[in-house]
Amino acid sequence: MANVINSYETVIVVSAKVGEEGNTAVVEKYKKLIGENGTVESVDEWGKRRLAYPIQKQTEAFYTLINFKSAADFTAELDRRYKIEENVLRSIIVKKDPRFLNKPAKKAAQKTVDVEAIAVESAITADAE
């Protein structure tokens, strides 16, 4: 069976104890790993945020979202490496639904309103009364 390339997104929650430089190093490490096994589309660093509940007695962490394309079997290896890394508190990898990729958002059809026609019509109606 041929390797099918899918689109994925992953969120990494890195311990705040490593600091800004440590977070950058961890993110670069995983960007490099993903780049070797696929294509990194975008990286969105959300910064340091407060956790909803303490994880390993920590209340703050750095969040990073990475969008990438790779073969399906690579995600298992990536998840395994996340679990080994002691600075990664939580992570998730989600396959993007191909039905919703590259589709522009539907915008409501804008109706053009002829203000002058409405003003004339209301003036005629007012005169008739």
Secondary structure, 3 states (H helix, E strand, C coil): CCCCEEEEEEEEEEEHHHHHHHHHHHHHHHHHHHHHHEEEEEEEEEEEEEEEEEECCEEEEEEEEEEEEEECCHHHHHHHHHHHCCCEEEEEEEECCHHHCCCCCCCCCCCCCCHHHHHHHHHHHHHHC
